[in-house]
Amino acid sequence: MNAQVLTTALDMQPRRVAYIGFPRSLNGISIFMGVLEDRKAQGVLDVVGKDASPLSDTTDDYERGRKVLSQLSKRPQPKPAAGFGEFAPRIDNFLKVHLFAHIFGSDVLTYQQRELVTISALAAMEGVEPQLQAHLSMGLNVGISVPQLIEAFDVIEKDVSKTRADAAKAILSKIKHK
């Protein structure tokens, strides 16, 4: 595993926390650490690549996150978000600050890579169809192609379930025709 691949895999972890939760993410990190230990025992030395650059944008974290979400969704983002953000402002703040300002602030992954990680995690889970639909739209907005998404869903079909892959494909088909 080259240094940049290892760094990329490590940078995906905080993004996964937001969608699959800390327990599953911590379990995934433990498994990943085990894989690296096994490789080390076999004489393979994996080197971590370039870390994320320090953030140079001094904009307020909430506003920076709101700006990123606007770019991804191609829609202005009200402050707070309509509906859930008005009802639960702390969740709106967490979403904008943690996910879209802090995690998206890293320059290790591109927006396309981040969205593909998110879409894959959401597509593998039940009960998150509205979020999957939103992130499929964002993924298309940042240049992920329909064939790339279908390829990801094929992996989900193989490694998770046909039901989850079919559900993701059905949601995607509704978006493509907009």
C-alpha positions in Angstrom: 0.0 0.0 0.0 1.6 3.3 -1.0 1.8 6.2 1.4 -0.9 8.2 -0.3 -3.4 5.3 -0.3 -2.8 4.9 3.5 -3.3 8.6 4.1 -6.4 8.6 2.0 -7.9 5.6 3.9 -7.1 7.3 7.2 -8.8 10.6 6.0 -12.0 8.7 5.1 -12.5 7.7 8.7 -13.8 11.0 10.1 -16.3 11.2 7.2 -17.6 7.8 8.0 -18.1 8.7 11.7 -20.7 11.2 10.6 -22.7 8.6 8.7 -22.2 5.3 10.4 -21.4 6.4 13.9 -18.5 6.2 16.2 -18.9 2.6 17.3 -18.8 1.2 13.7 -16.0 3.7 12.7 -13.9 2.6 15.7 -14.4 -1.0 14.8 -13.4 -0.3 11.3 -10.3 1.5 12.4 -9.4 -1.4 14.7 -9.7 -3.8 11.7 -7.6 -1.5 9.5 -5.0 -1.4 12.3 -5.0 -5.2 12.3 -4.5 -5.4 8.6 -1.5 -3.0 8.9 0.0 -5.1 11.7 -0.4 -8.2 9.7 1.3 -6.6 6.8 4.1 -5.4 9.1 4.5 -8.9 10.4 4.9 -10.1 6.8 7.7 -7.5 6.3 5.6 -4.9 4.5 6.2 -1.4 5.8 3.3 1.0 5.1 4.3 4.6 5.3 1.8 7.4 5.9 1.7 10.0 3.2 1.3 13.7 3.3 -1.1 14.8 6.1 -3.9 17.4 5.5 -2.7 20.9 5.2 -3.6 23.3 8.0 -6.7 25.3 7.3 -5.9 28.7 6.0 -9.5 29.9 5.8 -10.3 32.0 8.9 -14.0 32.3 8.2 -16.3 31.3 11.0 -16.6 27.5 11.0 -20.4 27.6 10.7 -20.3 30.0 7.7 -17.5 28.0 6.1 -19.6 24.8 6.4 -22.6 26.6 5.1 -20.6 27.8 2.1 -19.3 24.2 1.4 -22.8 22.8 1.6 -24.1 25.4 -0.8 -21.4 24.5 -3.3 -22.1 20.8 -3.0 -25.9 21.1 -3.2 -25.9 24.0 -5.6 -28.5 25.7 -3.5 -28.2 28.5 -1.0 -28.3 27.2 2.6 -30.4 29.2 5.1 -29.2 29.9 8.6 -30.4 27.8 10.3 -31.4 25.0 8.0 -35.2 25.0 7.4 -37.1 22.4 9.4 -34.6 20.3 11.4 -32.2 23.2 11.9 -34.9 25.4 13.3 -36.2 22.6 15.5 -32.7 21.4 16.6 -30.2 24.2 16.1 -27.3 22.3 17.7 -27.7 19.5 15.1 -27.6 22.2 12.3 -24.5 23.6 13.9 -22.9 20.2 14.2 -23.7 19.4 10.6 -22.2 22.6 9.3 -19.2 22.9 11.6 -18.1 19.3 12.0 -19.0 17.8 8.7 -18.9 20.5 6.1 -16.3 22.9 7.6 -13.9 20.6 9.5 -14.1 17.3 7.6 -14.5 18.9 4.1 -11.7 21.3 5.1 -9.1 18.5 4.7 -7.3 18.6 1.4 -6.4 14.9 1.4 -9.6 13.8 -0.4 -11.5 15.6 -3.2 -15.1 16.4 -2.9 -15.8 13.5 -5.3 -14.0 11.1 -3.1 -15.7 12.3 0.0 -19.1 12.0 -1.6 -18.4 8.6 -2.9 -17.4 7.5 0.7 -20.7 9.0 2.0 -22.9 7.6 -0.7 -21.4 4.1 -0.2 -21.9 4.2 3.6 -25.5 5.5 3.2 -26.4 3.0 0.4 -25.3 0.1 2.6 -27.6 1.2 5.5 -31.4 1.0 5.8 -33.6 3.9 6.8 -31.4 6.7 5.4 -33.0 7.1 2.0 -33.5 10.9 2.2 -29.9 11.4 3.1 -28.8 9.0 0.3 -30.9 11.0 -2.2 -29.3 14.3 -1.1 -25.8 12.9 -1.3 -26.4 11.2 -4.6 -27.4 14.7 -5.9 -24.3 16.3 -4.4 -22.2 13.5 -5.8 -23.5 14.2 -9.3 -23.0 17.9 -8.7 -19.3 17.4 -7.9 -18.8 15.2 -11.0 -19.3 11.6 -9.9 -20.7 9.9 -13.0 -23.7 7.6 -13.0 -21.5 4.6 -14.1 -19.2 5.2 -11.1 -22.2 5.2 -8.8 -23.5 2.0 -10.4 -20.1 0.4 -9.9 -20.2 1.4 -6.2 -23.7 -0.2 -6.0 -22.4 -3.3 -7.6 -19.8 -3.6 -4.8 -22.6 -3.1 -2.3 -24.7 -5.8 -4.0 -21.7 -8.2 -3.7 -20.5 -7.3 -0.2 -23.6 -6.1 1.6 -26.9 -7.1 -0.1 -28.8 -7.0 -3.4 -31.7 -5.3 -1.5 -29.5 -2.3 -0.5 -27.9 -2.0 -3.9 -31.4 -2.1 -5.6 -32.7 0.5 -3.3 -29.8 2.8 -4.0 -30.2 2.3 -7.8 -33.9 3.1 -7.5 -33.2 6.4 -5.7 -30.5 7.2 -8.3 -33.0 6.6 -11.2 -35.3 9.2 -9.7 -32.6 11.7 -9.6 -31.2 11.1 -13.1 -34.6 12.1 -14.6 -34.9 15.5 -12.9 
